[in-house]
C-alpha cells in the first residue's frame, strides 16, 4: 500500500456494527484485524457524532486478540506497568517510547528471523529441535515398551478377530503363560536367583 493513499473510512453505528465505506460492506473486528495485518490503513468514526474512535476500536481488537487462546502478546507485568503510567508525569513520553520501540522491533524483525534460522537451522527454523523431539519420542516409546507386557505388544500388532473361538482363547492362554514364565526367568536372572 502506498503511503499517500487515503485511509479507508469505517463508520461505527449505534448498534455497534462497523461499516466499511470503501467496500460498502459491514465488517467485524476480526476483519479490521486482518486489514491491519495486511497493512491497510483505516480510520473509524462514530456515525452519529462524527468523533474519531480509531484508538478505542484498535484497543478492542487488541483485547479480542489477547483473549484468544495462545494469542496473547502482552505480559501481565507490562500491562500493570502501562496502567501505572496513566496520570503519571511520564505519561506524555510513553506513547512516543512505545512507538519507537515497535518501529525498532519491526525493522529488526528480518534480522531476528534470520538469526533464529541460523540458531535452529532448517527452512522452518527448527530442524535440529524437531530432530531432538523425534529422538526423545522414540526413546520414550522404547522405554514405554519395556514396561508394557509382551502379550499386549503382540496383540496391538495383530488384527483382533471379531469373535474369538475357544481354541484361539486356549492358545492365547498358553501364550500368556509362556510369556509370564519367560518374564519370571528374566526377573530371577536379574535378581541373581538362577
N, C-alpha and C positions, 0 to 999 in steps of 0.2 A: 504494500500500500504506500502511496506517495505521501510525503509529509504535508503537502499543500492541499490535500483533499479535505473537504469539509467533513466533520464528523456526522454520523447518522443520528437523526433525532428520534428518540424514544419518548413516547408520552405515557405517563402513568395515570390511569383513571381512578376514580373514587372506589371502584370495585376491585382495585389493586391489580387490574390487568395492565400489561405493558404492550404498547402498540408501536411497531417499527414503521415509521413513516417512509423509510427508504424502500421497503418491500411491501408495504401496505398489508402487513400481517400481524397478528398477535404473537408475542414471544413470551418465553418463560425466563426465569433467572438462569436456568441451565443454558438456554440459547445465548443469553448475553455472555455467560462464561466462555462459551465456545468462540464468540466474536472476539473477546479479549485475547484468548489463546491464539487466534488467527491474526492478531494484530489490527483488527478493525476498531476504529475509534468511534465512540458514540457519546452522546450527552442525553441525560434523562431529565425531562421536565414534568412537573406536576401539571396535568392537563387543565385543572381548574384555575390554579393560581399563577401558573407560568414559572414557578420557582424551580431553579436548577437543583435537582435532588440526586445528581450523579454520585456524589460521595456516599450517601446513605445506601443507594442501590448497590454500589460496589462493595460496601461493607456487608450488605445482605448476602451477596454472592460468596464472599469470604466465609461468612457464618455458615452458609449452606455447605460449602466445601469442607470446612472444619468438622462438620457433624457427620460426614460420610466416613464409614469405617475405613481405616487405613489411609486417610487422605490428609490428616492434619499436618500442617507445616509449622504452626506457631506454638512453641513450647510454653508451658504454663508460666514459667519464671519470666519469660519475655512479656506475656500478656499482663502479668501483675506489674512489672516494671513500667510498661506502657501506660497502664491505668494510673500509676503514681505520678506520671508526668502531667496529667491533666490538672490544670490550675497551678502548677509549679512554675517557678521563674524560668525554667529551662524549656517550657512548653513550646516557645517560638522556634527553638533550634531543632526540636525533634523531627518535624516533617522534612526539613532540608537534609538532616543527617540520614534519615531513613531512605530518602530518595537517592542520595549519593551512594549509600551502601548497596541498594538494589541495582543501581546503574553499574557499579563496580562488579557485583556478582554476575550480572547479565553479560558484561563484556568479558569476564574471565571464564564464563561457562564453557566455552570451547576448549580452553586450555585445561580446565579441570577434568573434562571428559577424556581428553587425550591422556592426561596423567593417570586417570583411573584405568584406562585401557592398557597402558604400559605396566601399571602395577599388577593388574589382574590378568593381562594377556587376552588373546582371543578377540574375535569380532564383537561379541556381546559384552566384552569386558570382564567376563567372569569364568573363562575357560579353566584355569587351574583350580579355582574354587569348586567348579562343577565336578571336576575330576576327583577332588578330595571328598566331596559329598558322596559321589558314586562309590568310591573305595570304602568310605565309612559304612554305607548301606550294605555293601557286600559283606564286610566284616560282621556287621550286626546280624545279617541273615545267617551267616555260618555259625555264629555264636548261638543264635536262637535255635538253629537246627540241632545243635549239640544237646539242648535241653528238651527237645521235642522227642517223645518216644518214637522209636524206629517204626513201629507199626502205623503211627499216624502219618509219618512221612510217606510211607509206601501207599497208604490209602489216598492221599491227596494227588498222587501222580497217576493213579488208576481211575478209570471211569467207574462209578458206583453202579451196580446193577439195580434195576427198579425193584425187583423182589428177590432177595437172596434165597437160594434154595437151602435145604437143611444140610446138604452135602457141602456147599460152599461155606456155610457158617461153621461147620465142623472143622474144615480145613483152616478157616480163619483162626479158630481157637487153637489149633495145633501150631499155626504160625506164631500166634501170640505167645504161647507157652515157650516155643523155641527161642523167640526174641528175649523173653524175660530171663530164660536160663542163660543166654549169652550175656545179657546185662549183668546178671548176678556174678558170672565168672569174671567179667571185666572189673567189677567192683571188688571182688575178692583179690584179684591180682594187684589192683591199685592199693588195697589195704594190706598187702603182703600176707594174705591168708592161704595162698595156694596150698 
